Amino acid sequence: MTGSILLVEDNERLTEMLRTVLESRGHQVKSAGSGDDALAQLQGQRFDLLVLDLKLPGMNGVELLQRVRRSAALKELPVVIMTGVFRGEDYARAAAKLGVEAYLEKPFGKDDFLKAVQGALERGPARKELSRLLLDLYKNGKNGMIELRGGTRVFVVGGEPASFSSPGFVPFLISANHLQRGDLEQFPPSRPGRLPLVEAGLIGYDDLLEQSRLFLFRALVEALLQNQSPRFTPDITGVELPLTPLSLPRLLHQAAGTASFDLPPYLTSRGALCPVRTPEYFRLANLLNMGQEEVDLLQRLGQGKTVQDILSDCDTPARGAALLDLLARMGMLSLAAAPAQDQQPDFPQKVLFNRPIEEVSERRAEAINFNDLVDEVSESIEQVVGKKGMAAPLSATEIDFEQEVQRDYAAIQDKNYYEIFGMTPGTFSFATLKDAYFAKTREYSPEKFMQLSGDTLGRAQDVLSHYANAYNTLSSVIAKERYDEMLNADTVGLGGKREDELQARIQFQSGKVFLEMEDYGNAERALQDAYTLDPNDAQTSAYLAWSIYKNPGNQRSQGALEKCRMLLSKSLQAERNADAFAFRGWMLLDEGRDGLAEGEFQKSLKLNPHQSHAQGGMRLIRERREAEKKGLFKRIFG
């Protein structure tokens, strides 16, 4: 057993010899050459053992021992006495009454010295291993103080680490350039503690909170990785401000993912057992931030599988075992000898964040039917010519309307949108466009339209649709710009599917521009048009999902959210594309499922290292993790 030892001896040569012997056995050693120096160190940090010479300059060893035993914090500290002056059984018995573990008379041998030190450490106050101690405090909501090696004292409030005091904090600030040694010497704090650093203007309050939480997080993780067995005192008198609380489940989860784990003994003792979820699982799972591999592992619980079965399908069995072990110790899993069903939460729970990404089956998009088209055309015509005369019967002069439809259909073949309305890009004006459009559609009254049949009806529908597409494109600044970019002889004109593809491209590009402008309503409308024309395009599905998700008008709609998920699943089924992964990552991030979101962003960046949404998502995840380590509670959403 190793420990932190204070060696109090005024003979420097002997001090160095004993220090070398102790450090070679793995002990951490501090030394003091006087009783006053020793008392100051004992009050400033925690030690597991005091090795004390009785004859010291200033305060002698006997007086120091008396003060140690009168101190509530030090009265149980193991002590080994070494002396060359106070010899004999009487002195040894008197020292034993003061709780001395061993009494060595100089000169003594190396083996006797090490035996006395080891025995004192083993007979010291019983201590729990740190992770067990933290879990016990958390489960019982206890208050108290944990003393770590190096003098760091952690104050626990309601079962969670809430503050600390440590001689290592100022050096930590200096090493990280948050505090300048020269400033500290020129403007020393008026009293001990962390807040006086702010009072002296040496560090800002927010920065102090940030660095305090980072220091506390690192100190506890390091102590967990070292398997320290610290002393606990059920007293928080003297808790140091400011408070910097940490979430203990997240802390233990972080440490478990970092530490090495001895897999064979775990499989020997637990491999044949069947882990199942308890109600406590649902209480604590949302406090953790799991990655994709961990979520996948947990999906295999409750299926009658043993620990051995579950870990056999895991890419990193040791890490998976560490997670199962932690969850069991936290009471989130029970290990049964026979298969059993998962228990359910015993409280209302809207969302379980650490769950797999839902794969939503595709729903058929609602197509625009003929009646919708007639209604749309009727409204446009009604705005131009009014209702007067709209119900008049066809006259003898109108019997050639079918021929007019054939003529119009032939006239727009292989013409671009400008040419249809008798313009060029150089002579375009909105007034001319409006007049030309209404002049052409005026002839297609509902009464005439409804008299047609067969191929002529289909061609009339195509003509009106083409007029509407051309008008809508040229009357929108955004869509017109996209059309001008794509204008060429091979892609314009009434060419059936080619025309749909062109319109889909125009609307898709328009939708992306509206997204960049954060005009989510118009973006959704443009991309919905593109999706209707080309529902199998992966990019269109992905961007339509994103526009629906970002549109403030859809924020409270569960149906809109389900449609987003369906569209993204459809996009990825058609083609693994960076945009869909990035958008799905943001949806997961907004749900608080950072681990799964990170996996989606990584997939996106693997396909396209420059995908801006994925890059932004990864930055936010890093900021959140850094803030968690540094101690900031940031409001991300809203």
Sequence and secondary structure as in RCSB ss.txt:
>XXXX:A:sequence
MTGSILLVEDNERLTEMLRTVLESRGHQVKSAGSGDDALAQLQGQRFDLLVLDLKLPGMNGVELLQRVRRSAALK
ELPVVIMTGVFRGEDYARAAAKLGVEAYLEKPFGKDDFLKAVQGALERGPARKELSRLLLDLYKNGKNGMIELRG
GTRVFVVGGEPASFSSPGFVPFLISANHLQRGDLEQFPPSRPGRLPLVEAGLIGYDDLLEQSRLFLFRALVEALL
QNQSPRFTPDITGVELPLTPLSLPRLLHQAAGTASFDLPPYLTSRGALCPVRTPEYFRLANLLNMGQEEVDLLQR
LGQGKTVQDILSDCDTPARGAALLDLLARMGMLSLAAAPAQDQQPDFPQKVLFNRPIEEVSERRAEAINFNDLVD
EVSESIEQVVGKKGMAAPLSATEIDFEQEVQRDYAAIQDKNYYEIFGMTPGTFSFATLKDAYFAKTREYSPEKFM
QLSGDTLGRAQDVLSHYANAYNTLSSVIAKERYDEMLNADTVGLGGKREDELQARIQFQSGKVFLEMEDYGNAER
ALQDAYTLDPNDAQTSAYLAWSIYKNPGNQRSQGALEKCRMLLSKSLQAERNADAFAFRGWMLLDEGRDGLAEGE
FQKSLKLNPHQSHAQGGMRLIRERREAEKKGLFKRIFG
>XXXX:A:secstr
   EEEEE S HHHHHHHHHHHHHTT EEEEESSHHHHHHHHHHS  SEEEEES  SSS HHHHHHHHHH TTTT
T  EEEEESSS SHHHHHHHHHTTEEEEEESS  HHHHHHHHHHHHHTS     HHHHHHHHHHHT  EEEE GG
G EEEEETTEEEEEE TTHHHHHHHTTSS HHHHHHS  SSSSSHHHHHTTSS HHHHHHHHHHHHHHHHHHHHH
TT   EEES  TT  SS     HHHHHHHHHHHS   HHHHHHHHTTSEEEE HHHHHHGGGS   HHHHHHHTT
TTSS  HHHHHHT SSHHHHHHHHHHHHHTTSEEEESS       SS  S  SSS              HHHHHH
HHHHHHHHHH STTTT    GGGTTHHHHHHHHHHHTTT  HHHHTT  TTT  HHHHHHHHHHHHHT  HHHHH
H  HHHHHHHHHHHHHHHHHHHHHHSHHHHHHHHHH  TTT SS THHHHHHHHHHHHHHHHHHHHTT HHHHHH
HHHHHHHH TT HHHHHHHHHHHHH GGGTT HHHHHHHHHHHHHHHHH   HHHHHHHHHHHHHTT HHHHHHH
HHHHHHH TT HHHHHHHHHHHHHHHHHHHT       
